[in-house]
Amino acid sequence: MASGGGPDRTSVVVTGGSGFIGRAVVRAFRERGVPVTVVDRVPFPDELPGVRVVTGELGDAAVREAAVTPETAAIVHLAALTSVLRSVELPEQTFADNVLVTQELLELARRREVPSFVLASTNAVIGNVGGATITPDLPPRPLTPYGATKAACEMLLSGYAGAYGMTTCALRFTNVYGPGMSHKDSFVPRMMRAALNGAGVRVYGDGQQRRDLVHVDDVVHAITLAVDSGYSGTAIVGAGKSVSVLEMVEAVREVTGAELPVEHVEAPAGEMPAVVVDVSGSAETLGYRPSMSLTDGLATAWKYFSGLERPNATE
């Protein structure tokens, strides 16, 4: 892990650490023996030694001040308003939760000389490029308040790196899936719940739209690489292999043995025809190379969702 600002900086702050990705990140750092501070509005549900918990709103200065200490070596900023639909309904709230909080955290990191700041960003900053491949050098053209706020956060990170010498890295995630996402309403959890219940799934349009699904284990690896590497800039974190929605359904059928009948419904306005990303640049900058195949990854998700149906099952 990158160090700086004194020899006693050993801990990592994970905002949104009670969430799907956050909990996996916390476990990964603890497995390496790194002390972690979780800051989230939701209480941290796991009993893990070496984890300090600050529960509250990141918009509250006292919460931020309690989380970031002289021992903080890195901030992994995962907390955000992430729903595209909610961002369209609540643009001001999205700006406050995403841009203002990131600015305040960056400023606190600067004042407390935290060496490294890693942001969870998104390829939604690029907007709709049709079926073209998304590369890190494409200009941002976000089409929603969510994408716009993440683009603004990326610019803030760049400015703080340039002006103050901080190491700031924005990781643009594709569609993250895996164990621990029972509360999510994205397509993989919907398919898993349908498979468990013997139900079907609705598919927008003809189902030929393509998506990049990245397993949470690969995402966690990218985050730890970003903290360790000292790289400043943006990096795409995906599987680097896109599949159609119908191919996703077929893969879930293969993994679960469920029939999973499909009902085709009209696609909503703004449905992206494809998300195709090139992750080769991330191998050069971070050393990131995705390792989880789609069927292996879906098998881990199926094991998790199946376990939730058993009495006393734990995540």
ABEGO torsion letter per residue (X at the ends): XBBEGEAABABBBBBGAABAAAAAAAAAAAAAGBBBBBBBABBBABBBBGBBBBBEBAABAAAAAAABBAABABBBBABBBABAAAAAABAAAAAAAAAAAAAAAAAAAAAAGBABBBBBBBAAAAEBAEABBBBAABBBBBABAAAAAAAAAAAAAAAAAAAAGBBBBBBBBBBBBEBGAAABABAAAAAAAAAAAGBBBBBBEAGABBBBBBBAAAAAAAAAAAAAAGBBEBBBBBAGBBBBAAAAAAAAAAAAGBAGBBBBBBBBBGBBABBBBBAAAAAAAAGBBBABBAAAAAAAAAAAAAAAABBGBBX
